[in-house]
Amino acid sequence: MKSLFKLSMLALLVTLASCSGGGGGGGGGGTYTPPSTGGGGSTPTTPTTPTTTYGQYSSANILASEFVSSLNSVDSTYSSRVELYTNETLRSQQAGQDDWFVIWDAKFQEYKAVSLQYVRSIVYYDYYSNNRAVASEFRKIETGDITAGNLNGDYYGNDYEVVDRLSSGYYEGRQSGYLYEDEVGSTDVSLMAKEQEQQKFFAKASKVSFVYNVSLETSMSMVTLGSKIEKMLSRANGELTQEDQLALLGDMKTLTGVSLEEIQKATQSADAKEDVIAKIAEKLGTSASNLEQRVLPEVFGITL
């Protein structure tokens, strides 16, 4: 008997890889099955409530473009953008200064200069390191600063600050007074490749959102999870280890808002099923009928 991740995770990966929206009838079927406790391949341990990896994280390698893309995800807009990268700003070239980049912040309709080192040092609580959590925590910190009366960034402009675009074409920090030069955009090949990767990600997420009628935020989480599974499978020659499965159980709980135990109970009780479907539908931003008829069976390989 295949485990949950042999069915649902592979279904998720295939769905997100193709995102055709068609078919959906054959294969899988049946009722949800928890991870197998025996037979074939490696010897898994007896299933228990998965231990989560919830704790403190930071994103030490996040790029300016990734940070802005994540802000767009958190803010539910694609309008924020990078104006100047770290190799284009005058402040970055000064001794003792961080690497700074300038963005157009669509949420507040203003320009901001942000320290890349600061973004990479932001600590957040989650189940794993991810760029969206950095952006979310940044917005929380920013809200705290605004509430405290600091409307233009942190008090001295050491971490981030609102900037004004001058008639000369320079950006000037409201808190620090530093100038951020406006030069020709970077032609760095690796940076361009990263931007193209981001565009493909959003295109795929938009398609998943449309095909399965889920919120854009949910579709981005689904695509991210699909990519994570793909990397795990390529690393382990097509087989997910018990450690991988436990980690993914935590991811699934974060995505759906329900635990493994709740899903198991839903297969045995009509009341529990109704409750679980309502919880997942609310979490994914879709209707209960769409969730039960399409999302669960086609994307996750689960029929309640």
C-alpha positions as CSV (number, residue, x, y, z in Angstrom):
1,M,0.0,0.0,0.0
2,K,1.4,3.4,-1.0
3,S,1.9,6.0,1.7
4,L,0.2,9.4,1.8
5,F,3.1,11.0,0.1
6,K,3.3,8.3,-2.6
7,L,-0.3,9.4,-3.5
8,S,-0.9,12.9,-2.6
9,M,2.5,14.5,-2.8
10,L,3.2,13.0,-6.2
11,A,-0.2,14.1,-7.3
12,L,0.6,17.6,-6.1
13,L,3.9,17.6,-8.0
14,V,2.4,16.4,-11.2
15,T,-0.5,18.8,-11.0
16,L,1.8,21.8,-10.4
17,A,4.2,20.7,-13.1
18,S,1.5,20.6,-15.8
19,C,-1.4,22.6,-14.4
20,S,-3.6,21.6,-17.3
21,G,-6.7,21.5,-15.3
22,G,-8.0,18.7,-17.4
23,G,-8.5,15.0,-16.7
24,G,-8.7,14.5,-13.0
25,G,-10.7,11.3,-13.3
26,G,-8.4,8.4,-13.4
27,G,-5.9,7.0,-10.9
28,G,-5.6,7.3,-7.2
29,G,-9.2,7.4,-6.0
30,G,-10.2,5.6,-2.8
31,T,-10.0,7.0,0.6
32,Y,-7.1,8.8,2.3
33,T,-4.4,6.5,3.7
34,P,-1.9,7.5,6.3
35,P,1.9,6.7,5.8
36,S,2.5,3.0,5.5
37,T,3.9,1.1,8.5
38,G,5.5,-1.7,6.6
39,G,6.3,-3.5,3.4
40,G,8.8,-2.8,0.6
41,G,11.7,-0.4,0.5
42,S,13.0,1.2,3.6
43,T,11.5,0.3,7.0
44,P,9.4,3.3,8.2
45,T,8.6,3.8,11.9
46,T,5.1,3.6,13.3
47,P,3.2,6.7,12.3
48,T,2.9,9.3,15.1
49,T,2.0,12.9,15.3
50,P,4.8,14.5,13.2
51,T,7.2,16.7,15.1
52,T,7.2,20.1,13.6
53,T,10.2,22.2,12.9
54,Y,8.5,25.4,14.1
55,G,10.9,27.9,15.4
56,Q,13.2,30.9,14.6
57,Y,14.4,31.3,11.1
58,S,16.0,33.9,8.8
59,S,16.7,34.0,5.1
60,A,20.4,34.6,4.8
61,N,20.6,34.4,1.0
62,I,17.5,36.3,-0.1
63,L,18.0,38.7,-3.0
64,A,16.5,42.1,-3.4
65,S,14.2,40.8,-6.2
66,E,13.1,37.9,-4.1
67,F,12.3,40.2,-1.2
68,V,10.1,42.5,-3.4
69,S,8.4,39.5,-5.0
70,S,7.6,38.3,-1.5
71,L,6.2,41.7,-0.6
72,N,3.9,41.4,-3.6
73,S,2.7,38.1,-2.3
74,V,2.1,39.4,1.2
75,D,0.4,42.6,0.0
76,S,-1.5,40.8,-2.7
77,T,-0.2,43.0,-5.5
78,Y,2.4,42.7,-8.3
79,S,3.1,46.4,-8.4
80,S,6.1,46.8,-6.1
81,R,9.4,46.6,-7.9
82,V,13.1,47.1,-7.6
83,E,14.3,50.5,-8.8
84,L,18.0,50.2,-8.0
85,Y,19.9,47.1,-7.1
86,T,22.7,47.1,-4.5
87,N,25.4,47.5,-7.2
88,E,23.6,50.7,-8.4
89,T,23.2,52.7,-5.2
90,L,25.7,55.3,-4.2
91,R,25.2,54.6,-0.5
92,S,26.4,51.0,-1.0
93,Q,29.7,52.3,-2.3
94,Q,30.5,54.2,0.8
95,A,32.9,52.7,3.4
96,G,31.1,51.2,6.4
97,Q,27.7,51.1,4.7
98,D,25.5,48.1,4.0
99,D,24.4,47.0,0.6
100,W,21.3,49.1,-0.2
101,F,18.7,48.7,-2.8
102,V,15.7,51.0,-3.7
103,I,12.2,49.8,-4.3
104,W,8.9,51.3,-5.4
105,D,6.5,50.2,-2.5
106,A,3.1,49.9,-4.1
107,K,1.4,49.4,-0.7
108,F,2.4,52.8,0.5
109,Q,2.8,54.4,-2.9
110,E,6.4,55.6,-2.1
111,Y,10.0,54.8,-2.7
112,K,12.0,53.0,-0.1
113,A,15.7,52.2,0.4
114,V,16.4,48.9,2.2
115,S,19.5,47.4,3.6
116,L,20.0,43.9,2.1
117,Q,22.0,42.9,5.3
118,Y,19.0,44.0,7.4
119,V,16.5,41.9,5.3
120,R,18.8,38.9,5.6
121,S,19.0,39.3,9.4
122,I,15.3,39.5,10.1
123,V,14.2,36.7,12.4
124,Y,10.7,35.2,12.0
125,Y,8.8,32.2,13.3
126,D,7.7,29.5,10.9
127,Y,8.1,25.8,10.0
128,Y,10.9,26.4,7.6
129,S,13.0,29.2,6.1
130,N,11.1,31.0,3.4
131,N,11.1,34.4,1.7
132,R,7.5,35.1,2.2
133,A,7.9,35.0,6.0
134,V,10.7,37.6,5.7
135,A,8.4,40.0,3.9
136,S,5.6,39.4,6.3
137,E,7.9,40.1,9.3
138,F,9.2,43.2,7.6
139,R,5.7,44.5,7.3
140,K,5.0,43.8,10.9
141,I,8.2,45.7,11.9
142,E,7.2,48.5,9.6
143,T,3.7,48.7,11.1
144,G,5.3,48.9,14.6
145,D,7.6,51.8,13.5
146,I,4.6,53.7,12.0
147,T,2.6,53.1,15.2
148,A,5.5,54.5,17.2
149,G,5.4,57.6,15.0
150,N,8.3,56.8,12.7
151,L,6.5,57.2,9.4
152,N,9.7,57.3,7.2
153,G,11.4,54.1,8.3
154,D,13.4,53.2,11.4
155,Y,14.5,56.2,13.5
156,Y,17.9,56.8,12.0
157,G,17.4,55.2,8.6
158,N,20.0,52.5,9.4
159,D,17.8,49.6,8.2
160,Y,15.3,51.0,5.8
161,E,13.8,54.4,5.0
162,V,11.4,56.3,2.7
163,V,13.3,58.1,0.0
164,D,12.3,61.0,-2.3
165,R,13.1,61.1,-6.0
166,L,14.7,64.5,-6.8
167,S,14.6,66.3,-10.0
168,S,18.2,65.4,-10.5
169,G,17.3,61.8,-10.7
170,Y,18.7,60.9,-7.4
171,Y,16.9,59.3,-4.5
172,E,17.4,61.0,-1.1
173,G,16.7,59.3,2.3
174,R,14.2,61.2,4.5
175,Q,15.8,59.9,7.7
176,S,19.5,59.6,6.9
177,G,19.9,62.2,4.2
178,Y,21.9,59.8,2.1
179,L,21.7,59.9,-1.7
180,Y,21.0,56.8,-3.7
181,E,22.3,57.1,-7.2
182,D,20.1,56.4,-10.3
183,E,22.1,54.6,-12.8
184,V,21.5,52.1,-15.7
185,G,20.0,48.8,-14.5
186,S,22.2,45.8,-13.8
187,T,23.0,43.5,-16.6
188,D,24.3,40.8,-14.3
189,V,23.4,37.5,-16.0
190,S,22.7,35.5,-12.8
191,L,20.4,38.3,-11.6
192,M,18.5,38.3,-14.9
193,A,18.1,34.5,-14.7
194,K,16.7,34.9,-11.2
195,E,14.2,37.5,-12.4
196,Q,13.1,35.1,-15.2
197,E,12.7,32.3,-12.6
198,Q,10.5,34.6,-10.5
199,Q,8.3,35.4,-13.5
200,K,7.8,31.7,-14.3
201,F,6.9,31.1,-10.6
202,F,4.2,33.8,-10.6
203,A,2.9,32.6,-14.0
204,K,2.6,29.0,-12.7
205,A,1.0,30.2,-9.4
206,S,-1.5,32.4,-11.4
207,K,-2.5,29.4,-13.5
208,V,-3.0,27.1,-10.5
209,S,-5.1,29.8,-8.8
210,F,-7.3,30.1,-11.9
211,V,-7.6,26.4,-12.7
212,Y,-8.4,25.3,-9.1
213,N,-10.2,28.4,-8.0
214,V,-8.0,29.0,-4.9
215,S,-6.5,32.2,-3.6
216,L,-3.3,33.5,-5.2
217,E,-1.6,33.2,-1.8
218,T,-2.6,29.5,-1.6
219,S,-1.5,28.8,-5.2
220,M,2.0,30.2,-4.5
221,S,2.3,28.0,-1.4
222,M,1.2,25.0,-3.5
223,V,3.8,25.7,-6.2
224,T,6.5,26.2,-3.6
225,L,5.6,22.9,-1.9
226,G,5.6,21.2,-5.3
227,S,9.1,22.5,-6.0
228,K,10.3,21.3,-2.6
229,I,8.9,17.8,-3.3
230,E,10.6,17.7,-6.7
231,K,13.9,18.5,-5.1
232,M,13.5,15.9,-2.5
233,L,12.6,13.3,-5.1
234,S,15.5,14.1,-7.3
235,R,17.9,14.0,-4.3
236,A,16.5,10.6,-3.1
237,N,16.2,8.9,-6.6
238,G,12.4,9.1,-6.6
239,E,11.9,7.9,-3.0
240,L,10.8,10.1,-0.1
241,T,12.6,9.2,3.2
242,Q,10.7,9.0,6.5
243,E,12.3,12.3,7.5
244,D,11.1,13.9,4.3
245,Q,7.6,12.7,4.9
246,L,7.5,14.0,8.4
247,A,8.8,17.4,7.2
248,L,6.2,17.5,4.5
249,L,3.4,16.6,6.9
250,G,4.3,19.8,8.7
251,D,4.1,21.7,5.4
252,M,0.8,20.1,4.6
253,K,-0.6,21.1,8.0
254,T,0.5,24.7,7.4
255,L,-1.0,24.7,3.9
256,T,-4.3,23.2,4.8
257,G,-4.8,24.3,8.4
258,V,-5.7,20.8,9.6
259,S,-3.6,18.0,11.1
260,L,-3.1,14.4,10.0
261,E,-5.4,13.2,12.8
262,E,-8.2,15.5,11.7
263,I,-8.0,14.1,8.2
264,Q,-8.1,10.6,9.5
265,K,-11.2,11.3,11.6
266,A,-12.9,12.9,8.6
267,T,-12.8,9.5,6.8
268,Q,-14.7,7.9,9.7
269,S,-17.3,10.6,10.6
270,A,-19.7,12.7,8.5
271,D,-19.6,15.5,11.1
272,A,-15.8,15.4,11.3
273,K,-15.7,15.4,7.5
274,E,-17.9,18.5,7.2
275,D,-15.8,20.3,9.8
276,V,-12.5,19.4,8.1
277,I,-13.7,20.4,4.7
278,A,-14.9,23.8,6.0
279,K,-11.5,24.4,7.7
280,I,-9.5,23.6,4.6
281,A,-11.7,25.5,2.3
282,E,-11.4,28.6,4.4
283,K,-7.6,28.2,4.7
284,L,-7.2,27.7,0.9
285,G,-9.6,30.5,0.0
286,T,-12.1,28.3,-2.0
287,S,-15.5,26.8,-1.7
288,A,-16.3,23.6,0.2
289,S,-17.7,21.9,-3.0
290,N,-14.7,22.9,-5.1
291,L,-12.4,21.6,-2.4
292,E,-14.1,18.2,-2.1
293,Q,-14.8,17.7,-5.8
294,R,-11.6,19.0,-7.4
295,V,-8.8,20.3,-5.1
296,L,-8.5,17.3,-2.7
297,P,-8.7,14.5,-5.2
298,E,-6.9,16.1,-8.1
299,V,-4.2,18.0,-6.3
300,F,-3.6,16.1,-3.1
301,G,-4.9,12.6,-4.2
302,I,-7.3,12.5,-1.2
303,T,-10.9,11.5,-1.3
304,L,-12.9,12.0,1.9
